[in-house]
């Protein structure tokens, strides 16, 4: 919890040796509470939290004072599910471009998926990827190690104080990393001592459904059939298999991008750091529903698919009950031409990381969630669930990864204010009632008043207490 400044006896004169930023008179949203206060940033850390007035002497010696009256201050968003496309797919995006989009959306840390070219499925590939990203990312970062049918030794020998987890595609999705052999899955769940993050869709169900709609429409199946092909049954059957297997072997399981009401019966409420099986929901499934295919077409084609209004409502309720533990973007950019075609031809996925926080604050404004719940599911819970060292909370001594939002300033999404390399967004034309004012990464201002600060590349590799 935030400490009252009167309990901290550190002399102010000591701080004069350092570069300091003061965020003054913000509404601080942190650990279930909201209060008016100020934050002193000392180099890359949070030095002091003030619940009362700030000494005049401190106001005079700070390098920068940010007047945060009428602004909301939260920990920076931690997104555990992004595809920044590096290496090998950088025509869609890379860590430089997509991390700029992230900080424009108040995101300060991202965990990147392994379905790249080459795939991140060995420790050597992890090392090379880290070398590519170092010094080029505006956000803090970590990488998943991908599972294949034959890389168990690599999974067992990885250093999970530096690796966020193992990604297993039980449904093939994209990237050719399908692992659906019962025997191989059992071996991974039983023998790999790490967080296992799974994409769950049953391939047999998908193949049967594809045949049904292929006979009806030929090769040009309308995108409206996508949620009927990658159906609720395909999701439930695969998720149930993963949960059963994790129960059998005591696996630390994290089920990604859940999309159906029925899957919610598989999970328990509670805090994520007290669970062995945790669950993620992503922005497309909280905002869109199947009738939006008629309006947006393949722009909202994701795997798993966006489903019914009833499924969306069940996911929103599961967030409030604690069955769903955290919110991610599943940011997965494609060029516009790659999104052309129908249910079979168009690429699945799209750019989202720049607008995930705005979406959730908009849903909070509509009364679906509280702002404290948004901070819990997007900032605190990822830090707890992955055991990220000294991030995800506004606490003295923690890294100063922060976002200031303006809850009263309208923001209309258009191509001119997008940071994505792919140049489009499924939210184009949408007006949010809130905007991101300032993003701070490791004590450095990286985004301010509609502009990414040029040269502000301050992202660090995340570390995990394991």
C-alpha positions as CSV (number, residue, x, y, z in Angstrom):
1,X,0.0,0.0,0.0
2,X,1.0,3.6,-0.5
3,X,3.0,5.0,2.4
4,X,2.1,8.3,4.1
5,X,4.9,10.8,3.6
6,X,5.0,11.5,7.3
7,X,6.2,7.9,7.9
8,X,9.2,8.4,5.6
9,X,12.1,10.1,7.4
10,X,14.4,10.4,4.4
11,X,15.8,14.0,4.3
12,X,14.8,16.1,1.3
13,X,18.3,17.2,0.9
14,X,19.4,13.7,-0.2
15,X,17.0,14.0,-3.2
16,X,18.8,17.1,-4.5
17,X,21.6,14.8,-5.7
18,X,19.2,13.3,-8.2
19,X,17.1,14.2,-11.2
20,X,13.5,14.5,-10.0
21,X,10.0,14.8,-11.4
22,X,7.0,15.6,-9.3
23,X,3.5,14.6,-10.4
24,X,1.4,17.1,-8.4
25,X,-2.2,16.7,-7.2
26,X,-3.3,13.7,-9.2
27,X,-6.2,11.4,-8.5
28,X,-4.1,8.3,-7.7
29,X,-5.8,5.0,-8.5
30,X,-3.9,2.1,-6.9
31,X,-4.5,-1.1,-5.1
32,X,-8.3,-0.7,-4.8
33,X,-8.2,2.9,-3.6
34,X,-8.4,6.4,-5.1
35,X,-7.0,9.5,-3.4
36,X,-5.6,12.9,-4.3
37,X,-1.8,12.9,-3.9
38,X,1.5,13.6,-5.4
39,X,4.4,11.4,-6.6
40,X,8.1,12.2,-6.5
41,X,10.1,10.3,-9.1
42,X,13.8,10.0,-8.4
43,X,15.6,8.7,-11.4
44,X,13.9,5.5,-12.5
45,X,12.0,4.8,-9.2
46,X,9.1,6.2,-7.2
47,X,10.8,8.1,-4.4
48,X,8.0,9.4,-2.3
49,X,4.2,9.3,-2.2
50,X,2.5,12.3,-0.7
51,X,-1.1,12.1,0.5
52,X,-1.0,15.6,1.9
53,X,0.7,18.8,0.8
54,X,4.1,18.8,-0.8
55,X,6.9,21.0,0.8
56,X,7.5,24.2,-1.1
57,X,11.2,23.5,-1.0
58,X,10.6,20.3,-3.0
59,X,8.5,22.1,-5.6
60,X,11.4,24.5,-6.2
61,X,14.2,21.9,-6.7
62,X,12.4,19.4,-8.9
63,X,13.5,19.4,-12.5
64,X,9.9,19.1,-13.7
65,X,6.6,19.5,-11.9
66,X,3.5,18.0,-13.8
67,X,0.3,19.7,-12.7
68,X,-2.0,16.7,-12.6
69,X,-5.2,18.3,-11.2
70,X,-8.2,16.6,-12.8
71,X,-6.0,13.8,-14.1
72,X,-6.0,10.1,-13.1
73,X,-2.7,8.5,-12.2
74,X,-2.3,4.7,-12.5
75,X,0.6,2.3,-12.8
76,X,1.5,1.8,-16.4
77,X,-0.5,-1.0,-18.1
78,X,1.3,-4.4,-18.3
79,X,0.2,-6.2,-21.4
80,X,1.0,-10.0,-21.2
81,X,-0.1,-10.7,-24.8
82,X,1.3,-8.9,-27.8
83,X,2.7,-9.9,-31.2
84,X,5.3,-7.2,-32.1
85,X,6.3,-9.2,-35.2
86,X,10.0,-9.2,-34.6
87,X,12.0,-11.0,-36.0
88,X,10.9,-11.9,-39.6
89,X,7.5,-10.2,-39.9
90,X,8.6,-6.6,-39.5
91,X,6.7,-5.4,-42.6
92,X,3.7,-5.5,-40.1
93,X,5.5,-3.9,-37.2
94,X,8.6,-4.2,-34.9
95,X,9.5,-3.4,-31.4
96,X,10.4,0.2,-32.2
97,X,7.1,1.0,-33.9
98,X,4.7,-1.1,-31.8
99,X,6.3,0.0,-28.5
100,X,5.7,3.6,-29.5
101,X,2.0,2.7,-30.1
102,X,2.0,1.1,-26.6
103,X,3.3,4.1,-24.7
104,X,0.8,6.3,-26.7
105,X,-1.9,4.0,-25.0
106,X,-0.4,4.1,-21.5
107,X,1.2,0.7,-21.7
108,X,4.6,0.5,-20.1
109,X,5.5,-3.3,-20.2
110,X,4.7,-6.0,-22.9
111,X,5.2,-9.7,-23.2
112,X,5.8,-10.8,-26.7
113,X,4.7,-14.1,-28.3
114,X,7.0,-16.6,-30.1
115,X,5.2,-17.1,-33.5
116,X,7.7,-15.1,-35.4
117,X,10.2,-16.0,-38.2
118,X,12.2,-17.8,-37.0
119,X,10.0,-19.0,-34.2
120,X,11.3,-18.2,-30.6
121,X,11.5,-21.9,-29.6
122,X,15.1,-22.2,-28.4
123,X,17.2,-20.4,-25.8
124,X,19.4,-19.2,-28.5
125,X,16.5,-17.7,-30.3
126,X,15.5,-15.9,-27.1
127,X,19.0,-14.5,-26.7
128,X,19.0,-13.2,-30.3
129,X,15.6,-11.7,-29.9
130,X,16.7,-9.9,-26.7
131,X,19.8,-8.5,-28.5
132,X,17.6,-7.2,-31.3
133,X,15.2,-5.4,-28.9
134,X,17.7,-4.0,-26.5
135,X,18.0,-0.2,-26.9
136,X,15.0,-0.1,-29.4
137,X,11.9,-0.5,-27.2
138,X,10.0,2.3,-25.6
139,X,8.4,-0.2,-23.2
140,X,9.7,-2.8,-20.8
141,X,9.7,-6.3,-22.4
142,X,9.8,-10.0,-21.9
143,X,9.4,-12.9,-24.3
144,X,7.6,-16.2,-24.2
145,X,9.4,-19.4,-25.2
146,X,7.3,-21.3,-27.7
147,X,6.5,-25.0,-27.4
148,X,6.8,-27.4,-30.3
149,X,6.5,-31.2,-30.6
150,X,10.2,-31.7,-30.1
151,X,11.8,-28.9,-28.0
152,X,11.0,-30.2,-24.5
153,X,14.7,-29.9,-23.4
154,X,14.8,-26.3,-24.4
155,X,11.7,-25.7,-22.3
156,X,13.1,-27.5,-19.3
157,X,16.5,-25.6,-19.3
158,X,15.3,-22.0,-19.8
159,X,15.9,-19.4,-17.1
160,X,12.4,-18.4,-16.0
161,X,13.6,-15.5,-14.0
162,X,14.1,-13.9,-17.4
163,X,11.4,-15.6,-19.5
164,X,7.8,-14.8,-18.8
165,X,6.5,-18.3,-19.7
166,X,6.0,-21.1,-22.2
167,X,3.4,-20.5,-25.0
168,X,1.6,-23.6,-26.2
169,X,-0.8,-23.4,-29.2
170,X,-3.3,-26.1,-28.6
171,X,-5.2,-24.5,-31.4
172,X,-3.0,-23.7,-34.4
173,X,-3.9,-20.0,-34.9
174,X,-1.0,-18.5,-36.9
175,X,2.6,-19.4,-37.2
176,X,2.6,-23.2,-37.6
177,X,3.2,-24.1,-33.9
178,X,0.3,-26.4,-33.3
179,X,0.9,-28.9,-30.4
180,X,-2.3,-31.0,-30.2
181,X,-0.8,-34.5,-29.5
182,X,-2.2,-35.7,-26.1
183,X,1.1,-37.4,-25.3
184,X,3.3,-34.3,-26.0
185,X,0.9,-32.0,-24.1
186,X,1.0,-34.4,-21.1
187,X,4.8,-34.3,-21.2
188,X,4.9,-30.5,-21.3
189,X,2.3,-30.1,-18.5
190,X,4.0,-32.7,-16.3
191,X,7.7,-31.9,-16.8
192,X,8.1,-28.2,-17.5
193,X,8.4,-26.2,-14.3
194,X,7.1,-22.9,-15.6
195,X,4.0,-20.9,-16.3
196,X,2.3,-22.6,-19.3
197,X,0.2,-20.1,-21.4
198,X,-2.1,-21.8,-23.8
199,X,-4.1,-20.8,-26.9
200,X,-7.1,-23.2,-26.7
201,X,-9.2,-24.1,-29.8
202,X,-10.0,-27.7,-30.8
203,X,-8.6,-28.5,-34.3
204,X,-11.0,-31.3,-34.9
205,X,-14.1,-29.2,-34.3
206,X,-12.7,-26.4,-36.5
207,X,-12.0,-28.8,-39.3
208,X,-15.6,-30.2,-39.2
209,X,-17.1,-26.7,-39.1
210,X,-14.9,-25.6,-42.0
211,X,-16.1,-28.5,-44.1
212,X,-19.8,-27.7,-43.3
213,X,-19.5,-24.0,-44.3
214,X,-17.2,-24.9,-47.2
215,X,-19.9,-27.1,-48.7
216,X,-22.3,-24.2,-48.3
217,X,-20.2,-21.3,-49.6
218,X,-17.2,-22.8,-51.4
219,X,-13.8,-21.2,-50.7
220,X,-15.2,-17.7,-50.1
221,X,-16.9,-18.2,-46.7
222,X,-18.2,-14.9,-45.3
223,X,-16.4,-13.5,-42.3
224,X,-19.7,-13.7,-40.4
225,X,-19.1,-17.5,-40.3
226,X,-15.8,-17.1,-38.6
227,X,-17.4,-17.5,-35.0
228,X,-19.3,-20.5,-36.3
229,X,-16.2,-22.2,-37.6
230,X,-14.0,-21.3,-34.7
231,X,-16.9,-21.9,-32.5
232,X,-17.7,-21.8,-28.8
233,X,-17.6,-25.6,-28.7
234,X,-14.1,-25.6,-30.2
235,X,-12.9,-23.2,-27.5
236,X,-14.6,-25.0,-24.6
237,X,-13.5,-28.4,-25.5
238,X,-9.8,-27.3,-25.8
239,X,-9.9,-25.1,-22.6
240,X,-11.5,-28.0,-20.6
241,X,-8.7,-30.3,-21.8
242,X,-6.0,-27.9,-20.7
243,X,-7.7,-27.3,-17.3
244,X,-8.2,-31.0,-16.7
245,X,-4.5,-31.7,-17.6
246,X,-3.3,-28.9,-15.3
247,X,-5.3,-30.3,-12.5
248,X,-3.9,-33.8,-13.1
249,X,-0.3,-32.7,-13.1
250,X,-0.3,-29.6,-10.8
251,X,0.7,-27.4,-13.7
252,X,0.9,-23.6,-13.4
253,X,-1.6,-22.9,-16.2
254,X,-2.6,-19.5,-17.8
255,X,-5.4,-19.7,-20.3
256,X,-5.2,-16.9,-22.9
257,X,-7.9,-14.9,-24.7
258,X,-11.0,-16.6,-23.4
259,X,-14.0,-15.8,-25.5
260,X,-17.1,-17.8,-24.4
261,X,-19.6,-17.9,-21.6
262,X,-19.3,-21.6,-21.2
263,X,-15.6,-21.5,-20.6
264,X,-16.3,-19.4,-17.5
265,X,-17.5,-22.5,-15.7
266,X,-13.9,-23.8,-15.8
267,X,-12.4,-21.1,-13.5
268,X,-12.6,-20.1,-9.9
269,X,-12.8,-16.6,-8.5
270,X,-10.0,-15.2,-6.3
271,X,-6.8,-13.3,-6.5
272,X,-4.4,-14.4,-9.3
273,X,-1.4,-14.8,-7.0
274,X,-3.3,-17.4,-5.0
275,X,-4.4,-19.5,-8.0
276,X,-2.6,-22.3,-9.9
277,X,-4.9,-21.8,-12.9
278,X,-5.5,-18.3,-14.2
279,X,-7.4,-16.8,-17.1
280,X,-7.0,-13.9,-19.5
281,X,-9.5,-11.9,-21.5
282,X,-8.6,-9.7,-24.4
283,X,-10.0,-6.3,-25.6
284,X,-11.7,-7.6,-28.8
285,X,-13.9,-10.0,-26.8
286,X,-14.9,-7.3,-24.3
287,X,-15.8,-4.6,-26.8
288,X,-17.0,-6.2,-30.0
289,X,-19.6,-8.9,-30.7
290,X,-20.8,-10.9,-33.7
291,X,-23.1,-8.3,-35.2
292,X,-20.1,-6.1,-35.6
293,X,-18.8,-8.3,-38.4
294,X,-21.4,-6.7,-40.7
295,X,-20.0,-3.3,-39.9
296,X,-16.3,-4.0,-39.5
297,X,-15.8,-7.2,-41.5
298,X,-12.4,-8.8,-41.2
299,X,-11.1,-5.9,-39.1
300,X,-12.4,-7.8,-36.1
301,X,-11.4,-11.3,-37.3
302,X,-9.4,-12.7,-34.4
303,X,-8.5,-16.2,-33.2
304,X,-10.4,-17.1,-31.0
305,X,-13.2,-15.4,-32.8
306,X,-15.4,-12.5,-31.5
307,X,-18.6,-14.2,-30.5
308,X,-22.1,-13.3,-29.3
309,X,-23.4,-10.5,-27.1
310,X,-24.2,-13.1,-24.5
311,X,-20.6,-14.3,-24.5
312,X,-19.3,-10.7,-24.2
313,X,-21.6,-10.1,-21.3
314,X,-20.5,-13.3,-19.5
315,X,-16.8,-12.2,-19.9
316,X,-17.5,-8.8,-18.5
317,X,-19.3,-10.3,-15.5
318,X,-16.5,-12.8,-15.0
319,X,-14.0,-9.9,-14.7
320,X,-16.0,-8.5,-11.9
321,X,-16.4,-11.8,-10.1
322,X,-12.7,-12.6,-10.3
323,X,-13.0,-15.7,-12.6
324,X,-11.0,-13.7,-15.2
325,X,-7.8,-12.5,-13.8
326,X,-6.4,-10.0,-16.2
327,X,-7.0,-8.0,-19.4
328,X,-4.6,-8.0,-22.4
329,X,-4.7,-6.6,-26.0
330,X,-3.7,-9.5,-28.2
331,X,-2.1,-6.8,-30.3
332,X,-1.4,-8.6,-33.6
333,X,-0.9,-6.2,-36.6
334,X,-1.4,-7.1,-40.2
335,X,-1.2,-4.9,-43.3
336,X,-4.6,-3.9,-44.7
337,X,-4.1,-6.2,-47.7
338,X,-3.5,-9.2,-45.5
339,X,-7.0,-8.6,-43.9
340,X,-8.8,-8.9,-47.3
341,X,-10.9,-11.9,-48.1
342,X,-13.4,-13.9,-46.0
343,X,-13.4,-16.3,-43.1
344,X,-10.6,-18.5,-44.6
345,X,-8.4,-16.0,-46.5
346,X,-8.1,-12.9,-44.3
347,X,-5.4,-12.9,-41.6
348,X,-6.6,-13.1,-38.0
349,X,-5.6,-10.4,-35.6
350,X,-5.2,-6.7,-35.6
351,X,-3.6,-3.7,-33.9
352,X,-4.9,-2.9,-30.4
353,X,-2.2,-1.9,-27.9
354,X,-2.6,1.8,-28.4
355,X,-6.3,1.8,-27.3
356,X,-6.7,-1.0,-24.8
357,X,-6.7,1.3,-21.7
358,X,-9.0,3.8,-23.4
359,X,-11.5,1.0,-24.2
360,X,-11.5,-0.2,-20.6
361,X,-11.9,3.3,-19.1
362,X,-14.8,3.9,-21.6
363,X,-16.5,0.7,-20.3
364,X,-15.9,2.0,-16.8
365,X,-17.5,5.3,-17.7
366,X,-20.5,3.3,-18.9
367,X,-20.8,1.7,-15.5
368,X,-19.6,-1.8,-16.4
369,X,-16.5,-1.6,-14.3
370,X,-14.9,0.7,-11.7
371,X,-11.7,2.5,-12.5
372,X,-10.1,0.6,-9.6
373,X,-11.0,-2.7,-11.3
374,X,-9.4,-1.5,-14.5
375,X,-6.1,-0.8,-12.6
376,X,-6.4,-4.2,-10.9
377,X,-6.9,-6.2,-14.1
378,X,-4.5,-4.3,-16.3
379,X,-1.7,-3.3,-13.9
380,X,-1.7,-5.1,-10.6
381,X,-2.9,-8.6,-11.6
382,X,-0.3,-9.1,-14.4
383,X,2.5,-8.1,-12.0
384,X,1.2,-10.6,-9.4
385,X,0.4,-13.4,-11.8
386,X,3.8,-13.3,-13.5
387,X,5.6,-12.3,-10.3
388,X,7.2,-9.3,-12.0
389,X,9.9,-7.7,-9.9
390,X,9.0,-4.2,-8.6
391,X,6.5,-3.2,-11.2
392,X,2.7,-2.9,-11.5
393,X,2.0,-0.8,-8.4
394,X,2.4,2.7,-7.2
395,X,4.7,1.9,-4.3
396,X,7.8,3.7,-3.0
397,X,10.9,2.0,-4.3
398,X,9.1,0.5,-7.3
399,X,10.0,1.4,-10.9
400,X,8.2,4.6,-12.1
401,X,6.1,3.1,-14.8
402,X,3.0,5.3,-14.8
403,X,0.2,6.7,-16.9
404,X,-1.7,9.9,-16.5
405,X,-5.1,9.9,-18.2
406,X,-7.6,12.8,-18.7
407,X,-11.1,11.4,-18.0
408,X,-12.7,14.4,-19.6
409,X,-10.9,15.0,-22.8
410,X,-12.5,13.4,-25.9
411,X,-10.3,11.4,-28.3
412,X,-11.3,10.3,-31.8
413,X,-9.3,7.5,-33.3
414,X,-8.1,8.3,-36.8
415,X,-5.3,7.4,-39.1
416,X,-3.4,10.6,-38.3
417,X,-3.0,9.7,-34.6
418,X,-2.1,6.0,-35.0
419,X,1.4,4.9,-34.2
420,X,1.1,1.4,-35.7
421,X,3.3,0.5,-38.7
422,X,0.3,-1.2,-40.3
423,X,-1.6,2.2,-40.4
424,X,-5.1,1.1,-39.4
425,X,-7.2,0.3,-36.3
426,X,-10.6,-1.4,-35.8
427,X,-11.5,1.6,-33.7
428,X,-11.1,4.2,-36.4
429,X,-13.9,6.7,-36.1
430,X,-14.6,5.8,-32.5
431,X,-14.6,8.7,-30.0
432,X,-13.5,7.8,-26.5
433,X,-14.5,10.0,-23.6
434,X,-10.9,9.8,-22.2
435,X,-7.4,10.3,-23.5
436,X,-3.9,9.4,-22.5
437,X,-2.1,12.5,-21.2
438,X,1.4,11.3,-20.2
439,X,3.2,8.0,-20.1
440,X,6.3,7.4,-18.0
441,X,8.7,4.4,-18.3
442,X,11.4,3.9,-15.7
443,X,11.1,7.5,-14.6
444,X,11.3,9.0,-18.1
445,X,8.5,10.8,-19.9
446,X,8.0,8.9,-23.2
447,X,4.6,10.2,-24.3
448,X,3.0,13.6,-23.6
449,X,0.0,15.4,-24.9
450,X,-0.5,13.5,-28.0
451,X,3.2,13.0,-29.0
452,X,5.7,10.2,-28.5
453,X,8.9,11.8,-27.3
454,X,11.6,11.2,-30.0
455,X,14.5,9.2,-28.7
456,X,12.7,8.2,-25.6
457,X,13.8,4.6,-25.7
458,X,13.9,3.6,-22.0
459,X,12.4,0.1,-21.9
460,X,14.2,-2.6,-19.8
461,X,14.0,-6.3,-19.8
462,X,11.5,-7.5,-17.2
463,X,12.6,-9.7,-14.3
464,X,10.6,-12.3,-12.5
465,X,10.7,-13.5,-8.9
466,X,10.8,-17.2,-9.5
